[in-house]
Each structure stands twice: as C-alpha cells, then as structure tokens.
Amino acid sequence: MMEYSFILLGVLLFLVGLDRTLGTRILRRDNYPFWKTAFVFAAFQWVFDNYFTFIGIWRFDSAQTMGVFIPFIPVENMVYGFELLALTAILYSFFARPRRD
C-alpha cells in the first residue's frame, strides 16, 4: 500500500506545474538560494524527525510507505517536508511581487 507515495508524487508534479504557471521560477536548477534553503531545511527535518521517531513520539508503518527509511523516518516524510517548503516559497514569491494596477 503506497497511496501516500503516489499522492506525494502527484503533489510534486502539481508544484512543478504551479511554479511554471505562476512564473515564480522557484524550482529551477539554477535557483541556488532556494536549494541552499532546502538543504538546510532537510538537514534539520532529518535530525528532528529521526529523534522524535527514535524516542517514540512518532511512528511510521512500513506497510503504508515504500519501506525505505533514513534511518528511522520514511523517505516520503522528507519529500513531504520539501513539498511544504516549495509550496510556501512559490506562493510567497507570487504574492510578494509588485502588482501592476
């Protein structure tokens, strides 16, 4: 049962389309500030999510994921965190633009 994985893939494709449609250009390969931010975000997410899973606050059922854990959290959890960051950056970039009246 990998419904969660398929949903994450669909959301990722949606974000790429949204980025192109809105013209924010956040997910470009040469957008180094975003990718540096994503790396720092992922590092902190990895540390804290693994810690909370290790001490038993969170639990992940391997039957609901692909079963790939890094080391205590599923890879889907990292993708979910990236998608939240990307969506926030895309929407912020779009709504922070100066408007032409």
N, C-alpha and C positions, 0 to 999 in steps of 0.2 A: 504494500500500500504506500504509494509515493505521491499521493494527491498534493501534499504540501510542496513537494519538489516541483511538480508541474505548475502549481499556482505561482510559485516564485519565478519560474521561467517565463510564464505569461506576464507577470508584473515587470520583469526585466525588459521584455520586448516592448511593453507599453511605455516604459520610461524612455527607451531609446526613441520611440515614435513621438512621445510628448516633447522631448528635448529638441527634436528636429522640427516639429510642428510649431512650437513656440519660438524657435530660433535662438534659444539660450546658449547653445553650443557648450554645455557643461560636460558632456560625456565624450568630448573629443580626446584623442590620444595626446595632443599637444597642450592640453589644459593642465599644466603642471601644478598650479595651486590647488586645484580640486583633487588631483591624485595624491598629492602630499597630505592633504587633509584626510582623504580616505584611508591612507596608510596609517596615520596616527590614530584615527577613529577605530580602525580594525585592530590595531595593537591593544588599545585599551579595552575594546569589546572582548577580545580574546582572553585577556588576563582576568577581567572581572567575571565574565560568563563561565570560564573554567573554574574559578574559585567558588562561585555560587553553586555550580553543579557539584563540585567536589565535596562541599560541606553539606549538600543535601537540600538546599533551598529550592533548586530547580531540578527537574528530571526530564529526560528525553527518552521516548520509546523508540527503539531502533526499528520497530515494525512500521512506524509512521514516517520514517525518513529513508534515505538511501543506505544508511548504515555506516557512513563514513564519518568518523568522529576525530576531532582535532584537540587534544586527546580526550576531553570529556564532553565536548559540545559538537553537535552535528554541523556539517559544512553548510547546511541550509540556514542555520542560525546566523552565520557570518554573511551569507547572501542577503538575508532579511535586513541586517544592520546596514549593509551597503545600500540597499534599495531605499531605506528610510533617509539616509544621508543624501542620496542622489535626488530623491523627490523634494526634499527640503531645499537643496541648492537650486534645483530647476525652478521651483515656484518662487523662491526668494529673488533669483535673478530676473525672472519675468516681471514680477510685481514691483521690483525696485527700479526698473527702467524709468527714465523720464518720459512722461506722456506728451504726445503732440496733440494739442487741442485745436 
